[in-house]
């Protein structure tokens, strides 16, 4: 099978790492089911999420090979419908990138509003769970699922504690646990699961993180990486694209620390 035959579903596809991943996959001939909630302004967050216009711009990269679907990863029924829409158009599903994510914080755990935990849990953890629940059965049901891949975009916060981000830490640790459990459940099927842990990447979420810490820009966050600069979404997308490939199966059950040498 060539890359032109492969179909990849990407959540959080309208902006940031998700949009860059769609672009990278299109550049190597893949077809893409681009999923995003398109919520825009969200009172629960200090920054706006992607919009329908953002998702439309991603779809316009190649309308023949992108199926854009508006769906919230926290809603399993909506995710199953999104998968069905994409598979109805392209006929199959070979890889999944769970890239949807949000961030909120700025206080110690005991002062963190329950709403902050719930908001991040719904997207960062439950969203990965729902994406897997909606997509993995479809991949397993194909004639030969041995090249199928599930990739979750996690974070350094999935394996360590970050200051004043306890709720974010909790959601990302849970996402990592979901991937590891999924990899174990998939033993013998040929389908694999892996987590990618980005470092400080030049996205709206990084700018929001700087705001949480009262920083004027993101350079101080990037200084926590040995490369001493922010990672570009395109760089992160290239790593994710490899994880989606048949060769990416060797990473099964692992965490790919694509963090520029994050030191905390």
PAZAPA-4460 file (N, C-alpha, C; in steps of 0.05 Angstrom, whole numbers, plus 32768, in hexadecimal, padded with zeros to 4 digits):
% residues 264
    n_x    n_y    n_z   ca_x   ca_y   ca_z    c_x    c_y    c_z   seq   type   mol
   8011   7FE8   8000   8000   8000   8000   8012   8019   8000     1      X     A
   800C   802C   7FEE   801A   8045   7FEE   800D   8059   8001     2      X     A
   801B   806F   8007   800F   8083   8018   7FF6   808F   800C     3      X     A
   7FF4   808F   7FF1   7FDC   809A   7FE4   7FC3   8089   7FEB     4      X     A
   7FC8   8070   7FF3   7FB1   805F   7FFA   7FA9   8061   8018     5      X     A
   7FBB   806D   8028   7FB6   806E   8044   7FA5   8086   804C     6      X     A
   7F94   8082   8060   7F82   8096   806B   7F88   809A   8088     7      X     A
   7F8B   80B4   8090   7F92   80BA   80AC   7F7D   80CE   80B7     8      X     A
   7F73   80C8   80CE   7F61   80DA   80DC   7F71   80EB   80F0     9      X     A
   7F6D   8105   80F0   7F7C   8117   8102   7F68   8128   8111    10      X     A
   7F69   8127   812C   7F58   8139   813C   7F68   8153   8142    11      X     A
   7F5A   8168   814A   7F68   8181   814E   7F75   818B   8135    12      X     A
   7F68   8185   811E   7F74   8188   8104   7F73   81A4   80F9    13      X     A
   7F65   81B6   8106   7F60   81D0   80FA   7F77   81E4   80FF    14      X     A
   7F89   81DD   8111   7F9E   81F0   8119   7FB5   81E2   8126    15      X     A
   7FCC   81F0   8128   7FE3   81E7   8138   7FEE   81CD   812D    16      X     A
   7FF5   81BB   8140   8002   81A2   8138   7FEF   8191   8127    17      X     A
   7FD5   8191   812D   7FC3   8182   811D   7FC2   818B   8100    18      X     A
   7FC0   81A5   80FB   7FC0   81AF   80E0   7FDA   81AA   80D2    19      X     A
   7FF1   81AC   80E0   800B   81A6   80D4   800D   8189   80CC    20      X     A
   8001   8178   80DD   8001   815B   80D7   7FF1   8155   80BE    21      X     A
   7FDA   8162   80BB   7FCA   815E   80A3   7FDB   8166   808A    22      X     A
   7FE7   817D   808C   7FF8   8187   8076   800E   8173   806F    23      X     A
   801C   8169   8083   8032   8156   807E   8027   813D   8071    24      X     A
   8011   8132   807B   8006   811A   8070   7FFD   811D   8053    25      X     A
   7FF1   8134   804D   7FE9   813A   8032   8002   813B   801F    26      X     A
   8017   8146   802A   8030   8149   801A   803C   812E   8012    27      X     A
   8035   8119   8021   803F   80FF   801A   8029   80ED   800E    28      X     A
   8014   80F9   8006   7FFF   80EB   7FF6   7FE8   80DF   8006    29      X     A
   7FE8   80E2   8020   7FD2   80D7   8030   7FB8   80E5   802B    30      X     A
   7FA2   80D8   8031   7F88   80E4   8033   7F82   80E8   8051    31      X     A
   7F74   80FD   8058   7F71   8105   8074   7F54   810B   807B    32      X     A
   7F4C   8100   8092   7F33   8108   809E   7F3A   811C   80B4    33      X     A
   7F34   8135   80B0   7F3C   814B   80C2   7F25   8152   80D4    34      X     A
   7F29   814D   80EE   7F14   8151   8102   7F1B   8167   8115    35      X     A
   7F08   8178   811B   7F0D   818D   812F   7EF2   8196   813A    36      X     A
   7EF3   819F   8153   7EDA   81A8   8160   7ED1   81C4   8156    37      X     A
   7EE5   81D3   814C   7EDF   81EE   8142   7ED0   81FF   8156    38      X     A
   7ED7   81FE   816F   7EC8   820C   8184   7ECE   822A   8185    39      X     A
   7EE4   8232   817A   7EEA   824F   817A   7EED   8259   8197    40      X     A
   7EE1   8270   819D   7EE2   827B   81B8   7ED6   8268   81CC    41      X     A
   7EE5   8263   81E2   7EDC   8251   81F6   7EE0   825E   8212    42      X     A
   7ECB   8263   8220   7ECD   8271   8239   7EDD   8261   824E    43      X     A
   7EE0   8247   824A   7EEF   8237   825D   7F0D   823A   825A    44      X     A
   7F16   8247   8244   7F32   8249   823E   7F3A   8266   823B    45      X     A
   7F53   826C   823E   7F5D   8287   823B   7F64   828E   821E    46      X     A
   7F60   827C   820C   7F67   8280   81F0   7F52   8273   81DE    47      X     A
   7F4E   827D   81C6   7F3A   8272   81B5   7F44   8258   81A7    48      X     A
   7F32   8246   81A3   7F38   822D   8194   7F34   8233   8176    49      X     A
   7F3A   821E   8166   7F37   8221   8149   7F1A   8225   8141    50      X     A
   7F16   8230   812A   7EFB   8236   8120   7EF4   8226   8107    51      X     A
   7EDC   8228   80FE   7ED4   821A   80E5   7EE4   8225   80CE    52      X     A
   7EEB   823E   80CF   7EFB   824A   80B9   7F17   823D   80B9    53      X     A
   7F22   8238   80D0   7F3C   822A   80D2   7F3B   820E   80C6    54      X     A
   7F25   8200   80CC   7F23   81E5   80C2   7F1E   81E6   80A3    55      X     A
   7F0F   81F9   809A   7F0B   81FC   807D   7F25   8202   806F    56      X     A
   7F37   8211   807B   7F51   8217   806F   7F62   81FE   806D    57      X     A
   7F60   81ED   8081   7F6F   81D4   807F   7F63   81C2   8069    58      X     A
   7F49   81C0   8068   7F3D   81B0   8053   7F44   81BB   8037    59      X     A
   7F47   81D5   8035   7F4E   81E1   801B   7F6A   81DB   8011    60      X     A
   7F7B   81CF   8023   7F96   81C7   801B   7F94   81B3   8004    61      X     A
   7F80   81A2   8005   7F7C   818E   7FEF   7F60   8183   7FF3    62      X     A
   7F4D   818F   7FE7   7F31   8187   7FEB   7F2B   816B   7FE1    63      X     A
   7F3B   8161   7FCF   7F37   8146   7FC5   7F40   8131   7FD9    64      X     A
   7F52   8138   7FEB   7F5D   8124   7FFD   7F59   812B   801A    65      X     A
   7F48   813F   8020   7F42   8145   803C   7F23   8145   8040    66      X     A
   7F1B   8136   8054   7EFF   8137   805D   7EFF   8145   8078    67      X     A
   7EF4   815D   8079   7EF3   816D   8091   7ED9   8167   80A0    68      X     A
   7EDC   8161   80BA   7EC4   815A   80CA   7EC5   8169   80E4    69      X     A
   7EB0   8177   80EB   7EAE   8185   8104   7EA3   8171   8119    70      X     A
   7EB4   816C   812D   7EAB   8159   8143   7EBD   815E   815B    71      X     A
   7EB0   815B   8173   7EBE   815F   818C   7EC8   8145   8196    72      X     A
   7EE2   8143   819C   7EED   8129   81A5   7EE2   8120   81C0    73      X     A
   7ED6   8131   81CF   7ECA   8129   81E9   7EAF   811C   81E5    74      X     A
   7EA5   811B   81CD   7E8B   810F   81C6   7E8F   80F6   81B5    75      X     A
   7E8D   80DF   81C1   7E92   80C6   81B3   7E80   80C2   819C    76      X     A
   7E66   80C8   819F   7E53   80C5   8189   7E5C   80D6   8171    77      X     A
   7E64   80EF   8176   7E6D   8101   8161   7E86   80F6   8154    78      X     A
   7E98   80EB   8163   7EB1   80E0   8158   7EAB   80C7   8146    79      X     A
   7E99   80B7   814F   7E91   809F   813E   7E85   80A9   8124    80      X     A
   7E75   80BD   8125   7E69   80C8   810D   7E7E   80D4   80FB    81      X     A
   7E92   80E2   8106   7EA7   80ED   80F6   7EB7   80D8   80E8    82      X     A
   7EBD   80C2   80F6   7ECC   80AC   80EA   7EBC   80A0   80D4    83      X     A
   7EA2   809C   80D8   7E91   8091   80C4   7E90   80A2   80AB    84      X     A
   7E8F   80BC   80AF   7E8F   80CF   8098   7EA8   80CC   8088    85      X     A
   7EBF   80CC   8095   7ED8   80CA   8087   7EDC   80AF   8079    86      X     A
   7ED5   809A   8086   7ED8   807F   807B   7EC5   807C   8063    87      X     A
   7EAD   8087   8065   7E9A   8086   804F   7EA6   8093   8036    88      X     A
   7EB6   80A8   803A   7EC1   80B5   8022   7EDA   80A7   8018    89      X     A
   7EEC   809F   802A   7F06   8094   8022   7F08   8076   8023    90      X     A
   7EF5   8068   802F   7EF4   804B   802E   7F05   803C   8042    91      X     A
   7F15   804A   8052   7F26   803B   8065   7F31   804F   807A    92      X     A
   7F40   8044   808D   7F4D   8054   80A1   7F66   8046   80AA    93      X     A
   7F7D   8053   80A6   7F97   8046   80AB   7FA7   8051   80C3    94      X     A
   7FA1   806A   80CB   7FAF   8075   80E2   7F9E   808B   80EE    95      X     A
   7FA4   8091   8107   7F95   80A5   8116   7FA8   80B6   8126    96      X     A
   7FA4   80D0   8125   7FB4   80E3   8136   7FA1   80F2   8148    97      X     A
   7FA3   80EC   8162   7F93   80FA   8176   7FA2   8112   817F    98      X     A
   7F9F   8129   8171   7FAF   8141   8176   7F9F   8156   8185    99      X     A
   7F85   8153   8188   7F75   8168   8195   7F7E   816B   81B2   100      X     A
   7F81   8184   81BB   7F8A   8189   81D6   7F85   81A6   81DF   101      X     A
   7F82   81AA   81F9   7F7E   81C5   8204   7F90   81C7   821D   102      X     A
   7F94   81DF   8226   7FA4   81E4   823E   7F97   81FA   824F   103      X     A
   7F98   81F6   8269   7F8F   820B   827C   7F9E   8206   8296   104      X     A
   7FA1   821B   82A5   7FB0   8218   82BE   7FB8   8233   82CA   105      X     A
   7FCD   8232   82DA   7FD7   824B   82E6   7FD5   824C   8304   106      X     A
   7FCC   8236   8310   7FCA   8236   832D   7FD2   821A   8337   107      X     A
   7FD9   8218   8351   7FDF   81FD   835C   7FC5   81EC   835C   108      X     A
   7FC9   81D2   835F   7FB3   81BF   835C   7F9C   81C7   836E   109      X     A
   7FA1   81CE   8387   7F8C   81D3   839A   7F7C   81EC   8395   110      X     A
   7F86   81FD   8383   7F78   8215   837B   7F6D   8213   835E   111      X     A
   7F71   81FC   8352   7F69   81F9   8336   7F4A   81F3   8335   112      X     A
   7F3B   8203   8326   7F1E   81FE   8324   7F19   81E2   8318   113      X     A
   7F04   81D6   8322   7EFC   81BB   8317   7EF6   81BD   82F9   114      X     A
   7EED   81D4   82F0   7EE6   81D8   82D4   7EFF   81D5   82C3   115      X     A
   7F16   81DF   82CD   7F2F   81DC   82BE   7F36   81BF   82BA   116      X     A
   7F34   81AF   82CF   7F39   8193   82CD   7F26   8185   82B9   117      X     A
   7F0D   818C   82BB   7EF9   817F   82AA   7EFD   8186   828D   118      X     A
   7F03   819F   8287   7F07   81A8   826C   7F1E   8199   825F   119      X     A
   7F34   8197   826E   7F4C   818A   8262   7F49   816C   8261   120      X     A
   7F3B   8161   8275   7F35   8144   8275   7F25   813D   825D   121      X     A
   7F10   814D   8257   7EFE   8147   8241   7F0C   8145   8226   122      X     A
   7F1F   8157   8221   7F2D   8158   8207   7F46   8147   8207   123      X     A
   7F58   814C   821B   7F72   8140   821B   7F73   8122   8221   124      X     A
   7F60   8119   8232   7F60   80FD   823A   7F48   80EE   822E   125      X     A
   7F30   80F7   8235   7F18   80EA   8229   7F18   80EC   820B   126      X     A
   7F23   8102   8201   7F24   8106   81E4   7F35   80F0   81D6   127      X     A
   7F4C   80E9   81E3   7F5D   80D4   81D8   7F4E   80B9   81DA   128      X     A
   7F41   80B5   81F1   7F32   809C   81F5   7F1C   8099   81E0   129      X     A
   7F0C   80AE   81DC   7EF7   80AD   81C8   7F01   80AA   81AC   130      X     A
   7F17   80B7   81A6   7F22   80B5   818B   7F2B   8098   8186   131      X     A
   7F37   808B   819A   7F3F   806F   8197   7F26   805D   8195   132      X     A
   7F12   8062   81A6   7EFA   8052   81A6   7EEB   8053   818C   133      X     A
   7EED   806A   817E   7EDE   806E   8165   7EEE   8064   814D   134      X     A
   7F08   8063   814F   7F18   805D   8138   7F25   8041   8137   135      X     A
   7F2D   8037   814F   7F3B   801D   814F   7F2A   8006   8145   136      X     A
   7F10   8004   814C   7F00   7FEF   8141   7EFF   7FEF   8122   137      X     A
   7EFF   8007   8117   7EFE   800A   80FA   7F18   7FFF   80ED   138      X     A
   7F2F   8006   80FA   7F48   7FFC   80EF   7F4A   7FDE   80F2   139      X     A
   7F41   7FD4   8109   7F43   7FB7   810D   7F31   7FA7   80FA   140      X     A
   7F1C   7FB4   80F1   7F08   7FA6   80E0   7F11   7FA4   80C3   141      X     A
   7F27   7FB1   80BC   7F31   7FB1   80A1   7F3E   7F96   809A   142      X     A
   7F41   7F90   8081   7F4B   7F76   8078   7F68   7F71   8083   143      X     A
   7F78   7F86   8083   7F93   7F84   808E   7F9A   7F9C   809E   144      X     A
   7F96   7F9B   80B8   7F9B   7FB2   80C9   7FB8   7FB5   80D2   145      X     A
   7FCA   7FA5   80C8   7FE5   7FA4   80D3   7FF5   7FBE   80D0   146      X     A
   7FED   7FCF   80BE   7FFC   7FE8   80BB   7FEE   8000   80C8   147      X     A
   7FD9   7FFA   80D8   7FC9   800F   80E4   7FD6   801A   80FE   148      X     A
   7FD4   8034   8102   7FE2   8041   8118   7FCF   8054   8127   149      X     A
   7FD1   8055   8142   7FC4   8069   8152   7FD9   807A   8160   150      X     A
   7FD8   8094   815B   7FEC   80A6   8166   7FDE   80BC   8177   151      X     A
   7FE6   80BF   8190   7FDA   80D4   81A1   7FF0   80E8   81A7   152      X     A
   7FE9   8102   81A3   7FFB   8117   81AA   7FF7   811E   81C7   153      X     A
   800C   8118   81D7   800A   811B   81F4   8019   8135   81FC   154      X     A
   802D   8133   820C   803C   814A   8215   8051   8141   8229   155      X     A
   8065   8152   822E   8077   814D   8244   8068   814B   825E   156      X     A
   8051   8158   825F   8040   8157   8277   8033   813C   827B   157      X     A
   8036   812A   8268   802C   810F   826B   803F   80FD   827B   158      X     A
   8058   8106   827F   806B   80F6   828D   8079   8104   82A4   159      X     A
   8072   811D   82A9   807E   812C   82BF   806B   8142   82C8   160      X     A
   8070   814E   82DF   805F   8163   82E9   8069   817E   82E1   161      X     A
   8057   818F   82D7   805D   81AA   82CF   8050   81BE   82E3   162      X     A
   805E   81D2   82E9   8056   81E6   82FD   803B   81F3   82F6   163      X     A
   8028   81F2   8309   800E   81FF   8307   7FFE   81F5   82EF   164      X     A
   8003   81DC   82E8   7FF3   81CF   82D2   7FEA   81B3   82DA   165      X     A
   7FE1   81B0   82F3   7FDA   8196   82FD   7FC4   8189   82ED   166      X     A
   7FB0   8198   82E6   7F99   818D   82D7   7FA2   8184   82BB   167      X     A
   7FB4   8194   82AF   7FBF   818D   8295   7FD0   8173   8298   168      X     A
   7FE1   8173   82AD   7FF1   815B   82B2   7FDF   8142   82B5   169      X     A
   7FC9   8145   82C4   7FB7   812E   82C8   7FAC   8123   82AE   170      X     A
   7FA3   8136   829D   7F96   812E   8284   7FAB   8121   8271   171      X     A
   7FC3   812B   8271   7FD7   8121   825F   7FE3   8106   8269   172      X     A
   7FE6   8103   8283   7FEE   80E9   828E   7FD9   80D4   8287   173      X     A
   7FC0   80DC   8289   7FAA   80C9   8282   7FAB   80C2   8264   174      X     A
   7FB0   80D5   8253   7FB2   80D0   8236   7FC9   80BC   8231   175      X     A
   7FDF   80BF   823E   7FF5   80AD   823B   7FEE   8091   8244   176      X     A
   7FE0   808F   825A   7FD7   8075   8264   7FC3   8068   8251   177      X     A
   7FB3   8078   8244   7FA0   806D   8230   7FAF   8060   8219   178      X     A
   7FC4   806E   8210   7FD4   8064   81F9   7FE2   804A   8201   179      X     A
   7FED   8049   8219   7FFB   8031   8221   7FE8   801A   8225   180      X     A
   7FD0   801F   8230   7FBC   800A   8232   7FB2   8000   8217   181      X     A
   7FAF   8013   8205   7FA6   800C   81EA   7FBA   7FFB   81DC   182      X     A
   7FD4   8002   81DE   7FE9   7FF2   81D2   7FE8   7FD6   81DC   183      X     A
   7FE4   7FD2   81F6   7FE2   7FB7   8201   7FCA   7FA8   81F6   184      X     A
   7FB4   7FB6   81F4   7F9B   7FAA   81E9   7F9E   7FA1   81CC   185      X     A
   7FAF   7FAE   81BE   7FB2   7FA9   81A1   7FC6   7F93   819A   186      X     A
   7FD2   7F87   81AE   7FE7   7F73   81A9   7FDB   7F5D   8197   187      X     A
   7FEA   7F57   8182   7FE3   7F41   8170   7FD1   7F4A   8159   188      X     A
   7FC8   7F63   8159   7FB6   7F6D   8144   7FC5   7F79   812C   189      X     A
   7FDD   7F83   8131   7FEC   7F92   811D   7FE8   7FAF   811F   190      X     A
   7FD3   7FB8   812C   7FCE   7FD4   8131   7FE0   7FDC   8149   191      X     A
   7FEC   7FF4   8148   7FFD   7FFD   815E   7FF4   8018   8168   192      X     A
   7FFD   801F   8180   7FF7   8039   818C   8010   8045   8198   193      X     A
   8013   805F   8195   802A   806D   819F   8022   808A   81A7   194      X     A
   8031   8094   81BB   802D   80B0   81C3   8044   80C1   81BA   195      X     A
   803E   80D9   81B0   8053   80EC   81A9   8051   8103   81BD   196      X     A
   8068   8109   81C9   806A   811E   81DE   8078   8136   81D3   197      X     A
   8069   814A   81CA   8077   8162   81BF   8083   8173   81D5   198      X     A
   8098   8182   81CE   80A2   8197   81DF   8094   81B1   81D9   199      X     A
   80A0   81C7   81E0   8094   81E1   81DB   8092   81E6   81BD   200      X     A
   807A   81E5   81B2   8076   81E7   8195   8067   8201   8190   201      X     A
   806F   820E   817A   8065   8229   8174   8048   8228   816B   202      X     A
   8036   8227   817F   8019   8225   817A   800B   8239   818C   203      X     A
   7FF0   823B   8188   7FE0   824B   8199   7FE0   8241   81B6   204      X     A
   7FE3   8226   81B9   7FE4   821B   81D4   7FFD   8224   81E3   205      X     A
   8013   8226   81D4   802C   822F   81E1   802A   824C   81EA   206      X     A
   801D   825C   81DA   8019   8278   81E1   8006   8279   81FA   207      X     A
   7FF2   8268   81FB   7FE1   8267   8212   7FF0   825F   822B   208      X     A
   8003   824C   8228   8013   8243   823F   8024   825A   8249   209      X     A
   8030   8269   8237   803F   8280   823F   802E   8293   824F   210      X     A
   8015   8297   8246   8003   82A8   8254   7FFC   829E   8270   211      X     A
   7FFA   8284   8273   7FF5   8278   828D   800B   827F   82A1   212      X     A
   8024   827F   8296   803B   8285   82A7   8042   82A3   82A8   213      X     A
   8031   82B3   829C   8036   82D0   829D   804E   82D9   828D   214      X     A
   8055   82CA   8278   806C   82D1   8267   8062   82E1   824F   215      X     A
   8073   82F4   8246   806C   8305   822F   806E   82F5   8215   216      X     A
   807F   82E1   8213   8081   82D1   81FB   8089   82B5   8202   217      X     A
   808D   82A4   81EE   8091   8288   81F3   80AE   8280   81F5   218      X     A
   80C1   8293   81F2   80DD   828C   81F0   80E7   827F   820A   219      X     A
   80DD   8288   8221   80E6   827C   823A   80DE   825E   823C   220      X     A
   80C6   8258   8231   80BE   823C   8231   80D0   822C   821F   221      X     A
   80D7   8237   8208   80E8   8229   81F5   8104   8225   8200   222      X     A
   810C   8236   8213   8127   8234   821F   8129   821B   8230   223      X     A
   8113   820E   8237   8113   81F5   8246   811B   81DD   8235   224      X     A
   811F   81E2   821B   8126   81CD   8208   8144   81D0   8201   225      X     A
   8152   81BA   81FE   816E   81BB   81F7   8174   81C8   81DC   226      X     A
   8160   81C8   81CA   8164   81D5   81B0   8161   81F3   81B2   227      X     A
   8157   81FD   81C9   8155   8219   81CF   8144   8229   81BB   228      X     A
   812F   821C   81B2   811C   822A   81A0   8102   821A   81A0   229      X     A
   80ED   8227   8198   80D3   8219   8195   80D4   8206   817D   230      X     A
   80C6   81F0   8180   80C3   81DD   816A   80AD   81E7   8157   231      X     A
   80B1   81E4   813D   809C   81EC   812B   8087   81D6   8129   232      X     A
   806D   81DE   8124   8059   81C9   811F   8061   81B6   8109   233      X     A
   806E   81C0   80F4   8076   81AE   80DE   808A   8199   80E8   234      X     A
   809C   81A0   80F9   80AF   818D   8104   80A1   8177   8114   235      X     A
   808E   8180   8124   807E   816C   8134   806E   815A   8121   236      X     A
   8063   8166   810D   8052   8157   80FA   8063   8141   80EC   237      X     A
   807C   8147   80E6   808D   8132   80D9   8091   811A   80EB   238      X     A
   8094   811F   8105   8097   8109   8118   807D   80F9   811A   239      X     A
   8067   8107   811B   804D   80FA   811D   8048   80E9   8103   240      X     A
   804E   80F4   80EC   804A   80E6   80D3   8059   80CC   80D2   241      X     A
   8072   80CC   80DD   8081   80B3   80DE   8072   809E   80F0   242      X     A
   8068   80A8   8107   805A   8096   8119   8041   808A   810B   243      X     A
   8036   8098   80F8   801E   808F   80EA   8025   807A   80D4   244      X     A
   803E   8078   80CD   8046   8067   80B6   8048   804A   80BE   245      X     A
   8048   8038   80AB   804D   801C   80B2   8067   8018   80C2   246      X     A
   807C   8026   80BB   8095   8024   80C9   8092   802D   80E6   247      X     A
   807F   803E   80EC   807B   8049   8107   8072   8034   811B   248      X     A
   806C   801C   8112   8063   8007   8124   8078   7FFF   8139   249      X     A
   8091   8005   8133   80A6   7FFE   8146   80A4   800E   8160   250      X     A
   8095   8024   815F   8092   8035   8177   807B   802D   8189   251      X     A
   806F   8016   8183   8057   800E   8191   805A   800F   81B0   252      X     A
   8047   801D   81BD   8046   801E   81DA   8059   8031   81E6   253      X     A
   8068   8040   81D6   807D   8052   81E1   8074   806F   81E0   254      X     A
   8085   8080   81EC   8081   809D   81EB   8098   80A9   81DB   255      X     A
   8092   80B6   81C6   80A6   80C3   81B5   80A9   80DF   81C0   256      X     A
   80C0   80E4   81CD   80C5   80FE   81D9   80D0   8112   81C4   257      X     A
   80BE   811D   81B5   80C6   8130   81A0   80C6   814C   81AC   258      X     A
   80D7   8150   81C0   80D5   8168   81D1   80EE   817A   81D0   259      X     A
   80FF   8175   81BD   8116   8187   81BA   812A   8185   81D1   260      X     A
   8127   8170   81E1   8139   816D   81F8   812E   817C   8210   261      X     A
   8114   8178   8216   8107   8187   822C   8114   8180   8247   262      X     A
   811B   8195   8256   8128   8191   826F   8118   8199   8287   263      X     A
   8100   81A5   8282   80EE   81AC   8298   80F4   81C8   82A3   264      X     A
***
